[in-house]
Structures are given as structure tokens and as C-alpha cells.
Amino acid sequence: MVFINVGLSKCYWNQYFAAISVNLLSVSVGASFGWIRGLFPHMLSHYRSNKSDADVDKIDDVDNIDDVGYNDYDDNIDVGVEFVNLYLALGVLIGAIVFGWLAEKFGRRRCLLLMVIPAMLSWLLIIFIYDWRYLWLERIIAGSVGGCCFVVIPVYITEMAEDRFRGILGTFMPLGFTIGMSIIHLIPLVISNWLAVGIMIVIDVAFLTTFIFIPDSPEYLQRYNKKEVEKSLRYFRGISPSEDAQYQAELAKLSTPCETVENGVQRDENNLPVTNVSNQKVFKAFIIGFGVIMAKFLSGYYVMHNLSIFINLGDHHGYIIVIFAQLLGTFSATLLVERVGRKPLLLTSTAGVGVGLVLIIIKYRLNPSNNWIFSYGYLLSMYLGAIGITTLDFVISTEIMPPKKRSLALRVQIALSILIYPIFYKLPVAMEELLIQAEFLYANFSMLLAILFALYLPETKGKSIAEIQASL
């Protein structure tokens, strides 16, 4: 993109630099979420090679990490990896609620910078992961960092970015997350496990040393720290000290409350009584945002990604193919979100996941031995799911909520999705003997979501927050 105005060019790069810097933390979070499947099998093999025969006999001889009963080698206590995943979910719940609240009290920037400490601690704990107590603690800490990122980063990006950049910058978080997962699955194949941990710690340090010089979002500072708002607004909008008129115009735009027009009367969307009709719009925005976040569960995308009963692509190398399908889908969303729009991408994603599942169903019905249909159907679902369901959920949910309710709504939405998560995690396990029925159920959910989004989801591309509120 070419800019004629020098200030505009500076504004462009400042916003992009801030989004890239803050999402270095997303890369670390993605790797910390994915290491249990990337590094753990290699670490377990290393443990076997350095222990006595008696200790090795205590380890279950399994090939797939999802089947591992993680043992305490002193007490011989089996802890299923499914419970490890639940500890991760518990951490996300804690992080979303606690750190999301702290971000409101002390600022988005300070809260995110604070996350460097637990992020690096979780990587250091991996070195001592052979005791299952450390594994539980590491999963809770990593989940807490992730929960903070899932709430604070989308809110920070939405508040910081101009309308024309908000969508593409919002996709940087899922893109960074997927890059982190890709790295942590590739590194064990070519270099040392411990070097992988070191690389992630370096990424955390890179986030700290770059983001510490970037101001908090102008919208947050306008509400809570007006003394700092000028520095932030000039930085993110590329306004020099001599351009006072442009600064005043941007400040006036920032200071205008989010208003809608009801029957010809302007109303402040953030300060209305509960009985006012505008609060119905707030509730509608909350339900739509929650539906978009829950789509990854309802469509079956999330459980297909995590459970081996849906994977028919071989060993760890096959799983890497799945990760790259996700990475390609997320990158495609980054390129298309400001060209095509949020709604078309999300509709394509939800319907596409359903089509992929239908291909898998056809495979079972027509030719159970033809595995390539299963594989292509599965990879199609992973790719199409990534261009919308897993990439645009937080982008859309933060855009459609009024500014003052945005952070709280996202915290509640994530908390509810985490509480519902065990049900959808266990459903495919319960239906393992009826795999075709599970896939048919998820395919129907995907198609239903596509219909509901087509009817009720507003397009937010290029619109201001006030215009988005008015369109609800």
C-alpha cells in the first residue's frame, strides 16, 4: 500500500508495529498451548533413554500423546492428557477473568507487559516437567497467559487501530498463535528440545523490549488517564506536534460517545438504563459475539483438531500437515479480511467446515477403506475453519460491543465458553463408537451456524464503532 501523506505512512507503520509487537506474545502462547503434542513425545523418549529399566517399565508404551497416561515416576500415578487439557482450560478461565479485570484497572499495556513473567516461567517449568505436579502447574500458568491474551490483545487492537486497519490487525493474534504452534511442532524434528524452549523465551524477551516503548490505546487513556492520551493519539495516528488541527479533530472523534439514533433521538449507548431499547442492542451484540466464539466448538472444529479419533493422517508428521493447513487458512484470512469482509469469510468458514465433514461422512458411507477422502475432507475443514471460525471470532466480538462494555463482555464470553468446553471435548469420545453420527451432528451445527450468521451478523468492515452499533 502506497501513502502520499508522510504522516499517514507513519500512522500506518506505528499501528502495524504495535500489533506485531504485542502479538509476539501470541506466538509464545500458541507454542505453549501446542508443546504438549510437539515437544512432549520427544521429552518422554529422552526420559526413557536416561532412566533405569525399572523406571522405564513404569512408562506406558504408547505412540500417540493422546493415549499417554502421564505417570508420576515415584508414585506411579496415571494422569490422562485429557485432564492436562482441562487444567489448561482452567488457566484460560483464570487468566480471562483476573487479568481482564486488571487490564481495566491498570491499563492494557501494563497488564500485557506483566504477562512476560508467567510466560517465561511456564517455559522454564517445562525443563522440570517429568514430575506431573509441574505439568499441572505449567498448564495452569500457560492457560492464564493465554486467557489474558485472548481478552486484552483483541480489545487493545480494536481500541488502537483505525477503522480501515482494525480487521487485518485483529487477525495478527490468531496468526501469531498458529505460527507458535507450527514452530513448536517443527523444532523437535530438526534441533534440540531445550533450544526450542530457549527460542520461546527469546520471543518473550523480544515482546518485552519492543512493546515497553509503545503507549497504551488512546481509547483507554481517554477514559482513565487523559494526561497520556495526547502522546498515544499522536503516535498511533502519526500526528506531528505541529499538526494541532489534525490532533484536535482526532481527539474530538475519540471523545464522542458511541451513539445510535432511535426514532430520531440520539442516545448514548454506554449510559442507558437496563430497560432502554438500546440495551437490547447490547444484549444482541453479546449473543452474536458469543455465538461467533462458540462456533469453534459447535462446528466440531476444535475437537477435531484436538482428538486423535478425527485424525487419519498418520503420526506426528501428519499432525504437522494439519497445523500447516490451519496456518494457511489463518494467513488467507489476514489477506482477505479487509478486502472481502468479515461476514463472507465467516459464512464460508462455517459452511466449509460442514462440507468437509460431509466429505468424511461420504467416505464412511461409500468406501470406508478410501482414506484419502477422509484426509482431504479433514484438511478442508481445518483450512476453511481457520479462515473465519478461529481467526475472526475475537475480531468480530470486540467490534460489535460498545467500548465501555467490550472488555467485560469478552471476559464473560470466554468464561462461558470454557465452562461449556468439557461437554464438547467429551462428546466425540462418548460417540467414538458412533463416529459417523458425531460428524453428522457437527456438520448440521455448522450449516445451522452459517444460516444464523447470514441472518443476524452485521458486516463491520470499514465501519466505525458507532456505525456498527447503529447497524445492530
C-alpha positions in Angstrom: 0.0 0.0 0.0 1.4 3.4 -1.0 0.7 6.5 1.1 1.2 10.1 -0.3 1.0 11.8 3.1 4.1 11.2 5.3 2.0 11.4 8.5 -0.3 8.7 7.1 2.6 6.5 6.4 3.9 6.9 9.9 0.4 6.2 11.3 0.3 3.0 9.2 3.6 1.7 10.4 3.1 2.7 14.1 -0.2 0.7 14.2 1.3 -2.3 12.4 4.4 -2.2 14.6 2.3 -2.2 17.7 0.2 -5.1 16.5 3.2 -7.1 15.5 5.0 -6.4 18.8 2.1 -7.3 21.1 1.5 -10.5 19.1 5.0 -11.8 19.7 3.3 -12.8 23.0 0.7 -14.6 20.9 3.4 -16.7 19.2 4.7 -17.7 22.7 1.2 -18.6 23.8 0.5 -20.6 20.7 3.7 -22.6 21.3 2.9 -23.1 25.0 -0.5 -24.4 24.1 0.9 -26.8 21.4 4.1 -28.0 23.1 2.3 -30.9 24.9 1.9 -32.5 21.5 5.1 -31.1 19.9 7.9 -31.5 22.5 6.4 -33.9 25.0 6.8 -37.1 23.0 10.4 -36.3 22.4 11.0 -35.4 26.0 9.4 -38.7 27.1 11.7 -40.6 24.7 14.7 -38.7 26.2 13.4 -39.6 29.7 13.3 -43.3 28.7 16.9 -43.2 27.4 18.2 -41.7 30.6 16.4 -43.9 33.2 16.9 -47.3 34.6 15.0 -50.3 33.3 12.8 -50.3 36.4 11.8 -46.7 35.8 11.2 -47.2 32.1 8.9 -50.1 33.0 6.6 -47.6 34.7 6.0 -45.7 31.5 3.2 -46.8 29.2 4.4 -48.0 25.9 2.3 -45.8 23.6 2.8 -44.0 20.4 0.2 -41.3 20.5 0.3 -38.5 23.0 -3.5 -38.5 23.4 -3.2 -42.1 24.7 -0.4 -41.3 27.2 -1.2 -41.9 30.9 1.3 -39.3 32.2 3.0 -41.0 35.2 4.5 -39.8 38.4 7.5 -42.0 38.4 7.7 -42.1 42.2 4.1 -42.9 42.9 3.1 -44.4 39.6 0.0 -42.2 39.3 -1.6 -42.1 35.9 -2.9 -38.7 34.8 -4.6 -38.6 31.4 -3.7 -35.9 29.0 -7.4 -35.1 28.8 -7.1 -33.9 32.4 -4.0 -31.9 31.4 -6.1 -30.1 28.8 -8.7 -29.3 31.4 -6.0 -27.7 33.6 -5.1 -25.6 30.6 -8.8 -24.6 30.2 -8.9 -23.7 33.9 -5.9 -21.5 33.4 -7.6 -19.7 30.5 -10.6 -19.1 32.7 -8.5 -17.6 35.5 -6.5 -15.5 33.1 -9.5 -14.1 31.2 -11.3 -13.1 34.4 -8.4 -11.9 36.6 -6.1 -10.3 34.1 -9.0 -9.0 32.0 -10.2 -7.1 35.2 -6.6 -5.9 35.9 -6.4 -4.6 32.4 -9.4 -2.4 33.1 -7.9 -1.1 36.3 -4.2 -0.6 35.4 -4.3 -0.5 31.6 -3.9 -2.9 28.7 -0.2 -2.2 28.2 0.8 -2.7 31.8 -1.2 -6.0 32.0 0.3 -7.4 28.9 3.9 -6.5 29.9 3.2 -8.2 33.2 2.4 -11.4 31.3 6.1 -11.8 30.4 6.9 -13.2 33.9 4.4 -16.1 33.9 5.0 -16.7 30.1 8.7 -17.3 30.8 8.0 -19.2 34.0 5.8 -21.6 32.1 8.7 -22.3 29.7 11.2 -22.8 32.5 8.8 -25.3 34.2 8.9 -27.5 31.1 12.5 -28.3 32.0 11.3 -29.9 35.1 8.2 -31.4 33.6 8.9 -35.0 34.5 7.0 -34.6 37.7 3.3 -34.4 36.9 2.8 -31.7 39.6 5.0 -29.4 37.5 3.0 -30.4 34.4 -0.3 -29.3 36.1 1.2 -26.0 37.3 2.7 -25.3 33.9 -0.6 -25.9 32.2 -2.4 -23.5 34.5 0.2 -20.8 34.2 0.3 -21.1 30.4 -3.5 -21.1 30.2 -3.6 -17.9 32.4 -1.3 -16.1 30.0 -3.4 -17.3 27.1 -6.6 -16.2 28.8 -5.1 -12.7 29.3 -4.1 -12.5 25.7 -7.5 -13.7 24.4 -9.2 -10.8 26.3 -6.7 -8.0 26.4 -5.0 -8.1 22.9 -8.2 -8.0 20.8 -9.5 -5.1 23.0 -6.2 -3.3 22.7 -6.1 -3.7 18.9 -9.7 -2.6 18.5 -9.1 0.5 20.6 -5.8 1.3 19.0 -6.4 0.7 15.3 -8.1 2.9 12.7 -11.3 1.6 11.2 -9.5 0.7 7.9 -6.8 -1.4 9.7 -8.8 -2.9 12.5 -9.7 -6.1 10.8 -6.3 -7.0 9.4 -4.5 -6.1 12.7 -7.1 -8.1 14.6 -6.1 -11.2 12.7 -2.5 -10.9 13.9 -3.3 -12.6 17.2 -4.6 -15.9 15.7 -1.9 -15.7 13.1 0.8 -15.4 15.8 -0.9 -18.2 17.8 -0.8 -20.5 14.8 2.8 -19.6 14.0 3.7 -20.5 17.5 2.0 -23.9 17.2 3.8 -24.5 13.9 7.2 -23.7 15.3 6.9 -25.9 18.4 5.9 -28.9 16.2 8.8 -28.3 13.7 11.6 -27.5 16.1 11.8 -31.0 17.7 12.3 -32.5 14.2 15.5 -30.5 13.5 17.0 -29.2 16.7 17.2 -29.8 20.5 14.1 -29.7 22.6 15.8 -27.3 25.1 16.8 -25.0 22.3 13.1 -24.8 21.4 12.4 -23.6 25.0 15.2 -21.1 24.7 13.8 -19.7 21.4 10.4 -19.2 23.0 12.0 -17.3 25.9 13.8 -15.1 23.4 10.5 -14.3 21.8 9.1 -13.3 25.2 12.0 -11.0 25.7 11.6 -9.6 22.2 8.0 -8.7 23.1 9.1 -7.0 26.3 11.9 -5.0 24.7 9.6 -3.7 21.9 6.2 -3.3 23.5 7.6 -1.4 26.5 8.1 1.6 24.3 4.6 1.6 22.8 1.8 3.6 24.5 -1.5 2.3 25.7 -4.5 2.6 23.5 -5.9 6.1 23.1 -9.4 5.0 23.8 -8.5 3.5 27.2 -6.4 6.5 28.1 -9.2 8.9 27.1 -11.4 7.2 29.8 -8.9 6.6 32.6 -5.7 8.7 32.0 -6.4 11.8 30.0 -2.9 13.1 30.7 -1.3 10.4 28.4 -3.9 10.4 25.7 -2.2 13.1 23.5 1.1 11.1 23.3 -0.8 7.9 22.4 -3.1 9.5 19.9 -0.2 11.3 18.1 1.8 8.1 18.0 -1.0 5.9 16.6 -2.3 8.5 14.1 1.1 9.7 13.0 0.3 13.3 14.0 3.4 15.6 14.5 3.5 18.3 17.2 2.9 21.0 14.6 -0.3 19.4 13.3 -2.6 20.6 16.1 -5.7 20.9 14.0 -5.5 17.2 13.0 -4.9 16.3 16.6 -7.9 18.2 17.8 -10.0 16.5 15.1 -8.9 13.0 16.1 -9.4 13.9 19.8 -12.9 15.1 19.1 -13.7 11.9 17.3 -12.2 9.9 20.2 -14.2 11.9 22.8 -17.6 11.4 21.0 -19.6 8.8 22.9 -20.8 5.8 21.0 -24.3 6.9 19.9 -27.1 5.5 17.9 -30.3 7.0 16.6 -33.6 5.6 17.8 -36.7 7.3 16.5 -34.7 10.4 15.5 -33.2 10.8 19.0 -29.5 10.4 19.8 -28.7 8.0 22.6 -25.5 7.3 24.4 -25.1 3.5 24.0 -22.9 3.2 27.2 -25.0 5.0 29.8 -28.6 3.8 29.3 -30.8 2.1 31.9 -31.4 -1.6 31.6 -34.9 -1.1 30.4 -33.9 1.1 27.4 -34.3 -0.4 24.0 -30.6 0.3 23.2 -29.7 -2.2 25.9 -31.4 -4.8 23.7 -28.8 -4.0 21.1 -26.1 -4.5 23.7 -27.6 -7.9 24.5 -27.9 -8.7 20.8 -24.3 -7.8 20.3 -23.3 -10.0 23.2 -25.2 -13.0 21.9 -23.8 -12.6 18.4 -20.3 -12.3 19.8 -20.8 -15.4 22.0 -22.1 -17.3 19.0 -19.1 -16.5 16.9 -16.7 -17.5 19.8 -18.7 -20.8 20.3 -18.6 -21.6 16.6 -15.3 -23.4 17.0 -16.9 -25.8 19.5 -20.4 -26.2 17.9 -19.0 -26.8 14.4 -16.7 -29.6 15.7 -13.6 -27.7 14.5 -11.9 -27.5 17.9 -12.5 -31.1 19.0 -11.4 -32.4 15.6 -8.2 -30.5 16.0 -7.5 -31.9 19.4 -8.8 -35.5 19.4 -6.9 -38.3 17.6 -10.2 -40.1 16.6 -10.7 -37.5 13.9 -7.1 -37.7 12.5 -6.3 -40.2 9.9 -3.1 -38.7 8.5 -0.6 -40.8 10.3 1.9 -39.9 13.1 3.3 -36.6 14.3 4.3 -35.6 10.7 0.6 -35.9 9.7 -0.3 -33.6 12.6 2.1 -31.0 11.2 0.2 -31.1 7.9 -2.9 -30.2 9.9 -1.1 -27.3 11.6 0.1 -26.0 8.2 -3.5 -26.2 6.9 -4.5 -24.0 9.8 -1.6 -21.7 9.2 -2.5 -21.3 5.6 -6.1 -20.6 6.5 -5.3 -18.0 9.1 -2.9 -16.2 6.7 -5.6 -16.3 4.0 -7.9 -14.6 6.4 -5.3 -11.9 7.2 -5.0 -11.1 3.4 -8.8 -11.2 2.8 -10.5 -9.7 5.8 -10.3 -6.1 4.6 -10.9 -7.0 1.0 -13.8 -9.5 1.3 -15.2 -8.6 4.7 -15.8 -10.4 8.0 -19.2 -11.8 7.2 -18.4 -13.5 3.9 -15.3 -15.1 5.4 -17.2 -16.4 8.4 -20.1 -17.7 6.3 -17.6 -19.5 4.0 -15.8 -20.9 7.1 -18.8 -22.3 8.9 -20.4 -23.7 5.8 -17.0 -25.0 4.6 -16.4 -27.0 7.8 -19.8 -28.6 7.3 -18.9 -29.5 3.7 -15.6 -31.0 4.9 -17.5 -33.1 7.4 -20.0 -34.2 4.7 -17.0 -35.5 2.7 -15.9 -37.5 5.7 -19.4 -38.9 6.0 -19.4 -39.9 2.3 -16.2 -41.7 2.8 -17.7 -43.9 5.5 -20.9 -44.5 3.6 -19.5 -45.3 0.2 -15.9 -46.5 0.7 -14.7 -47.0 4.3 -11.3 -48.1 3.0 -10.7 -45.0 0.9 -8.7 -42.9 3.4 -7.8 -40.1 1.0 -11.4 -38.8 1.1 -11.2 -38.7 4.9 -7.8 -36.9 4.8 -8.9 -34.3 2.2 -12.2 -33.7 3.9 -10.4 -33.3 7.2 -7.8 -30.9 5.8 -10.5 -28.9 4.0 -12.3 -28.5 7.3 -9.1 -27.4 9.0 -8.3 -24.8 6.3 -11.8 -23.3 5.9 -12.3 -23.3 9.7 -9.1 -21.2 10.0 -10.2 -18.5 7.6 -13.1 -17.5 9.8 -14.1 -19.5 12.8 -10.8 -19.4 14.6 -9.5 -16.2 13.1 -12.3 -13.7 13.2 -14.1 -14.7 16.4 -12.4 -12.1 18.7 -12.2 -9.6 15.9 -16.0 -9.6 15.5 -16.9 -9.9 19.1 -14.8 -6.8 20.1 -16.0 -4.7 17.1 -19.8 -5.2 17.8 -19.7 -4.4 21.5 -19.9 -0.8 22.8 -16.5 0.4 24.0 -17.2 0.5 27.8 -18.7 -2.9 27.8 -16.2 -4.6 25.4 -13.8 -6.0 27.9 -16.4 -7.2 30.3 -18.4 -8.9 27.6 -15.3 -10.7 26.2 -14.4 -11.9 29.7 -17.9 -13.3 30.2 -18.0 -14.9 26.7 -14.7 -16.6 27.2 -15.6 -17.8 30.7 -18.9 -19.3 29.5 -17.1 -21.0 26.5 -14.5 -22.5 28.9 -17.3 -23.8 31.2 -19.1 -25.4 28.2 -15.8 -26.7 26.7 -15.7 -30.1 28.7 -19.1 -31.0 27.2 -17.9 -30.7 23.6 -14.5 -32.2 24.5 -16.1 -35.3 25.8 -18.9 -35.6 23.2 -16.7 -37.1 20.4 -15.1 -39.5 23.0 -18.6 -40.6 24.1 -19.5 -41.1 20.4 -16.2 -42.8 19.4 -18.1 -46.0 18.5 -20.5 -43.9 16.6 -18.0 -41.6 14.8 -20.2 -41.1 11.8 -23.1 -39.8 14.0 -20.7 -37.4 15.7 -19.6 -36.0 12.4 -23.2 -35.8 11.1 -24.1 -33.8 14.3 -21.3 -31.3 13.8 -22.0 -30.9 10.1 -25.6 -29.9 10.9 -24.4 -27.5 13.6 -22.0 -25.9 11.0 -24.8 -25.4 8.4 -27.1 -24.0 11.1 -24.5 -21.5 12.2 -23.9 -20.4 8.6 -27.7 -19.7 8.3 -27.8 -17.8 11.6 -24.8 -15.7 10.8 -26.2 -14.9 7.3 -29.4 -13.6 9.0 -28.1 -11.8 12.1 -24.4 -11.0 11.8 -23.7 -7.4 10.7 -20.8 -6.6 8.4 -18.2 -4.5 10.2 -15.6 -3.9 7.5 -14.6 -0.3 7.2 -17.3 0.9 9.7 -16.7 3.0 12.8 -17.8 1.5 16.1 -20.7 3.9 16.2 -21.8 2.8 12.7 -21.5 -0.9 13.8 -23.7 -0.2 16.8 -26.3 1.5 14.6 -26.4 -1.5 12.3 -27.4 -3.9 15.0 
